[in-house]
Amino acid sequence: MEMAERSRVSLPPGVGSSFEVYVNGVRQREGADFVRDGYELVFHRRLAREGKLGFWRWSSIFFGVAGTYRQNDSIDVRYEAADGSPRVAEGLEIEPGWTAFSHGRASFSALRIARVAGDRLSV
């Protein structure tokens, strides 16, 4: 059984079948770098946002004592709206990392199963 960490990003409303995806300004290829799963993009690697800086970290950067070297990915999607006008969704939210378990051709996401189970339990 193979385990690989993946990342999910929700697409903005109105994205059709034709769109371009950029991670940190570099165009990504569907199939090679990500796959579309309904209204989400699934990346074949871990993506992360740095998050907010705490007081001490911000102070150390401000006074030049230290820098910040955390991973800080930015996901942008370029697409055409229903009226044909070009749109860009910048800095899309990255879902926390999850692991996809796969064995042969079958695969599933532990996080997705938990989410679906949680939705069913809350009904």
PAVEXSE-365219 format. One record per residue (C-alpha): residue in three letters; residue number from 1; chain; x, y, z. Coordinates in Angstrom, 3 decimals, padded with zeros to 6 digits. Layout:
N
aa/i/ch/px/py/pz
ala/NUM/A/X/Y/Z
...
END
This chain:
123
aa/i/ch/px/py/pz
met/1/A/000.000/000.000/000.000
glu/2/A/001.337/003.421/-000.963
met/3/A/000.775/006.639/001.023
ala/4/A/001.211/010.062/-000.533
glu/5/A/000.405/013.454/000.920
arg/6/A/-001.919/015.501/-001.273
ser/7/A/-003.469/018.975/-001.127
arg/8/A/-006.971/020.140/-002.022
val/9/A/-008.113/023.550/-003.181
ser/10/A/-011.768/024.487/-003.751
leu/11/A/-012.517/026.148/-007.075
pro/12/A/-014.427/029.426/-007.065
pro/13/A/-018.027/029.357/-008.319
gly/14/A/-018.379/029.717/-012.084
val/15/A/-015.224/027.866/-013.144
gly/16/A/-016.078/025.795/-016.200
ser/17/A/-014.068/023.157/-018.002
ser/18/A/-011.500/025.614/-019.390
phe/19/A/-009.185/027.145/-016.791
glu/20/A/-005.503/027.611/-015.948
val/21/A/-003.923/026.893/-012.569
tyr/22/A/-000.802/028.578/-011.200
val/23/A/001.162/027.712/-008.041
asn/24/A/003.524/030.506/-006.998
gly/25/A/003.184/031.963/-010.505
val/26/A/004.134/028.731/-012.308
arg/27/A/001.510/027.191/-014.577
gln/28/A/000.440/023.685/-013.563
arg/29/A/-000.624/020.906/-015.928
glu/30/A/-003.814/018.950/-015.347
gly/31/A/-003.022/015.268/-014.965
ala/32/A/000.673/015.830/-014.235
asp/33/A/000.461/018.327/-011.346
phe/34/A/-003.196/018.123/-010.301
val/35/A/-006.549/016.549/-011.109
arg/36/A/-010.002/018.079/-010.953
asp/37/A/-012.394/016.341/-008.585
gly/38/A/-015.770/018.046/-008.980
tyr/39/A/-015.359/021.577/-007.620
glu/40/A/-011.934/020.897/-006.138
leu/41/A/-008.380/020.587/-007.399
val/42/A/-006.274/017.774/-005.970
phe/43/A/-002.524/018.389/-006.123
his/44/A/-000.076/015.488/-006.115
arg/45/A/002.104/017.143/-003.478
arg/46/A/001.849/019.003/-000.200
leu/47/A/000.982/022.699/-000.466
ala/48/A/000.862/025.011/002.555
arg/49/A/000.288/028.590/003.656
glu/50/A/002.585/030.217/006.161
gly/51/A/-000.257/031.505/008.292
lys/52/A/-000.226/034.481/010.602
leu/53/A/002.980/035.513/012.309
gly/54/A/003.022/035.659/016.076
phe/55/A/004.262/038.706/017.972
trp/56/A/007.802/037.405/018.587
arg/57/A/008.284/036.128/015.039
trp/58/A/007.003/039.402/013.574
ser/59/A/009.262/041.391/015.951
ser/60/A/012.349/039.367/015.038
ile/61/A/011.670/039.972/011.344
phe/62/A/010.988/043.680/011.910
phe/63/A/014.254/044.182/013.795
gly/64/A/016.224/042.076/011.318
val/65/A/017.137/039.362/013.797
ala/66/A/015.615/036.538/011.748
gly/67/A/013.679/035.916/008.572
thr/68/A/010.795/033.638/007.785
tyr/69/A/011.474/030.544/005.734
arg/70/A/008.215/028.671/005.997
gln/71/A/006.430/027.245/002.978
asn/72/A/003.958/029.801/001.622
asp/73/A/002.260/028.603/-001.560
ser/74/A/-000.155/030.766/-003.530
ile/75/A/-002.740/029.133/-005.806
asp/76/A/-004.343/031.219/-008.556
val/77/A/-006.927/030.141/-011.128
arg/78/A/-007.584/031.974/-014.411
tyr/79/A/-010.936/031.236/-016.080
glu/80/A/-013.738/032.759/-018.147
ala/81/A/-016.973/033.786/-016.480
ala/82/A/-020.351/032.822/-017.965
asp/83/A/-020.490/036.193/-019.796
gly/84/A/-017.094/035.483/-021.428
ser/85/A/-015.095/037.965/-019.365
pro/86/A/-011.721/036.786/-018.051
arg/87/A/-011.462/036.254/-014.279
val/88/A/-008.631/035.450/-011.888
ala/89/A/-009.144/033.972/-008.425
glu/90/A/-006.009/034.665/-006.380
gly/91/A/-004.697/033.105/-003.199
leu/92/A/-007.207/030.260/-003.006
glu/93/A/-007.497/028.534/000.362
ile/94/A/-005.529/025.298/000.737
glu/95/A/-007.188/022.552/002.763
pro/96/A/-004.957/021.124/005.474
gly/97/A/-002.788/018.246/004.310
trp/98/A/-004.333/014.814/004.001
thr/99/A/-002.992/011.475/002.989
ala/100/A/-004.330/009.430/000.118
phe/101/A/-003.985/005.685/000.540
ser/102/A/-003.813/003.711/-002.658
his/103/A/-003.525/000.072/-003.512
gly/104/A/-003.436/-000.624/-007.220
arg/105/A/-006.089/001.374/-009.036
ala/106/A/-008.360/001.952/-006.047
ser/107/A/-007.703/004.977/-003.848
phe/108/A/-009.505/006.937/-001.175
ser/109/A/-008.886/009.877/001.087
ala/110/A/-009.095/009.392/004.841
leu/111/A/-010.041/013.052/005.252
arg/112/A/-012.826/012.864/002.656
ile/113/A/-014.276/009.735/004.260
ala/114/A/-014.213/011.432/007.664
arg/115/A/-015.860/014.542/006.194
val/116/A/-018.638/012.527/004.521
ala/117/A/-019.171/010.448/007.655
gly/118/A/-019.340/013.632/009.739
asp/119/A/-021.922/015.149/007.367
arg/120/A/-024.066/012.015/007.600
leu/121/A/-023.801/011.914/011.389
ser/122/A/-024.824/015.553/011.762
val/123/A/-028.057/015.104/009.753
END
